[in-house]
Amino acid sequence: MSVVGQQPPPFFNRGPAPLARLAFFIAISLLLLVLDLRFHTLEWARQGIALVVYPLQRLAYAPVEGIQHGGGYLTSLVALKDENDLLRQRQLSTANQLLRQEHLELENQRLRALLDMKLRQPATGQMAEILYSARDHFARRVIIDKGSQQSIAPGQVVVDELGVIGQVTRTFPLLSEVTLITDKDQAVPVQIVRNGLRSVIFGAGAGNLELRFLAANADVQAGDMLVTSGLDGIYLSGLPVAKVTRVDRDTAYAFARILCEPIAGVERNGQVLVLGRHETLPPAPPESETKNRPEKGRKGKKPQ
Amino acid sequence: MIQPTHSSNRILRPVRDWFVWFTMLLAIFLSMIPVGRLPGYPEWVALTLTFWCIREPFKVGMGSAMLIGIVMDVSSASVMGQHSLAYVMLAFTANGLSRRILQFPLPQQALQILPLLLGTQLIMLATRLIVGAEFPGLTYFLESFGAALLWYPLTYLLLLPQYQPHEKDENRPI
């Protein structure tokens, strides 16, 4: 297929033939794909381009921001008053726990000191705002308004007032990308509150989550609460993650199909908290040479 | 008032390079507006790229498509090479079909653009599904339909600077 329907005569030379150029550019694109997916070596290029594109991105966000703020300005007084009352009520109802927590934390510290255990570090956090969801149709990511300038680092956990939302996977100077827990490749190590059964939860599409690789006779019931187990050293333990909605036990399969729904407002926009780095795990025990080594993990964090 | 039409055989003024790049930048800007997962939000960049690849096959081709694709890869937080691969193939096809498509009236042109845009989306879908992403649902393809609907107004809009006469005439609006 030539450009104008016929090949140019050799004395009107226009460079390589279209097919040759196509092959060249396809080769470059495939190279980029492999480099980015397999070796993750293109982050520097991404950072550079992102920095150049950033003003345009902020500008594109301005009308949406304007509409949101304008809408907020026009919210009626009654609605605000209702919300205020609701918030005050909620504060009162949780005050009991909050007041006791300080006391409990102190007690915990003392007990741990008595038992000569490693002290738990208090969780620190940074407020951030979800700006928008990334325009990639194939993954569930959102962009928040804090970046590496505000010392956000990849791997940090993002929560809202109800539970875990996701994990920071890529940082730019002024923005960062958060992969939501409903993303297909995002894995969160969890524990069932009722019986302490540990597992890993994955995204299942359509805003749902799925517990994979649990035996068909595993002790899981609809309505079970799942919290982070903290075994990976990245997620703090005890953060609410999901609630089991349906358990299908099919004897034809070795594993049960367990669907869960997130507790936090994962797919809704708003304010979030980026939790700080948490305590480092004790060094892993030396592996014996004769034992077969564990397989190299995937992208997600698996509990040992 | 004389309106520019496509059935007329007027000779257009040559396009200016800065205008081509300005419209491409505008398309990238429009694609950055965070509309969430609004189904049918047109694929501005693919549409504008197709337009210039068909109108100006000697100016806009696979090289430009590659460059724009990489910018889109970064700005939409997808995998590097996903957009550039699809756009390069789009530019190749659009360049090749430019003479054929231009001889049709505008609504039929839009019909011929649609498979090009759908093909672009299919390439992106295939790229991501192979490496294990989730299928975004059939509403994903509505983007191409949204873009094809815009072909008619977009042609007038983007050709407007080329309709200007060489000498300014006070009594003529355009």
Chai-1 contact restraints between the chains, C-beta under 6 A:
chainA,res_idxA,chainB,res_idxB,connection_type,confidence,min_distance_angstrom,max_distance_angstrom,comment,restraint_id
A,M1,B,G96,contact,1.0,0.0,6.0,A-B,restraint_1
A,V3,B,P57,contact,1.0,0.0,6.0,A-B,restraint_2
A,V3,B,N95,contact,1.0,0.0,6.0,A-B,restraint_3
A,G5,B,R99,contact,1.0,0.0,6.0,A-B,restraint_4
A,R21,B,M62,contact,1.0,0.0,6.0,A-B,restraint_5
A,L22,B,F92,contact,1.0,0.0,6.0,A-B,restraint_6
A,F25,B,M62,contact,1.0,0.0,6.0,A-B,restraint_7
A,F25,B,M66,contact,1.0,0.0,6.0,A-B,restraint_8
A,F25,B,V88,contact,1.0,0.0,6.0,A-B,restraint_9
A,S29,B,G81,contact,1.0,0.0,6.0,A-B,restraint_10
A,S29,B,S84,contact,1.0,0.0,6.0,A-B,restraint_11
A,S29,B,L85,contact,1.0,0.0,6.0,A-B,restraint_12
A,L32,B,M80,contact,1.0,0.0,6.0,A-B,restraint_13
A,L32,B,G81,contact,1.0,0.0,6.0,A-B,restraint_14
A,L33,B,G81,contact,1.0,0.0,6.0,A-B,restraint_15
A,D36,B,V79,contact,1.0,0.0,6.0,A-B,restraint_16
A,D36,B,M80,contact,1.0,0.0,6.0,A-B,restraint_17
A,L37,B,V79,contact,1.0,0.0,6.0,A-B,restraint_18
A,L37,B,V131,contact,1.0,0.0,6.0,A-B,restraint_19
A,L42,B,M80,contact,1.0,0.0,6.0,A-B,restraint_20
A,R46,B,V74,contact,1.0,0.0,6.0,A-B,restraint_21
A,I49,B,V74,contact,1.0,0.0,6.0,A-B,restraint_22
A,A50,B,V74,contact,1.0,0.0,6.0,A-B,restraint_23
A,V53,B,S75,contact,1.0,0.0,6.0,A-B,restraint_24
A,L56,B,F29,contact,1.0,0.0,6.0,A-B,restraint_25
A,Q57,B,M32,contact,1.0,0.0,6.0,A-B,restraint_26
A,A60,B,F29,contact,1.0,0.0,6.0,A-B,restraint_27
A,A60,B,M32,contact,1.0,0.0,6.0,A-B,restraint_28
A,A60,B,I33,contact,1.0,0.0,6.0,A-B,restraint_29
A,V64,B,P34,contact,1.0,0.0,6.0,A-B,restraint_30
A,Y132,B,P34,contact,1.0,0.0,6.0,A-B,restraint_31
A,S133,B,G36,contact,1.0,0.0,6.0,A-B,restraint_32
A,A134,B,A77,contact,1.0,0.0,6.0,A-B,restraint_33
A,R135,B,S76,contact,1.0,0.0,6.0,A-B,restraint_34
A,D136,B,S76,contact,1.0,0.0,6.0,A-B,restraint_35
A,D136,B,A77,contact,1.0,0.0,6.0,A-B,restraint_36
A,D136,B,S78,contact,1.0,0.0,6.0,A-B,restraint_37
A,H137,B,P136,contact,1.0,0.0,6.0,A-B,restraint_38
A,H137,B,Y140,contact,1.0,0.0,6.0,A-B,restraint_39
A,F138,B,R128,contact,1.0,0.0,6.0,A-B,restraint_40
A,F138,B,A133,contact,1.0,0.0,6.0,A-B,restraint_41
A,R141,B,A77,contact,1.0,0.0,6.0,A-B,restraint_42
A,E177,B,A77,contact,1.0,0.0,6.0,A-B,restraint_43
A,K184,B,E134,contact,1.0,0.0,6.0,A-B,restraint_44
A,G205,B,E134,contact,1.0,0.0,6.0,A-B,restraint_45
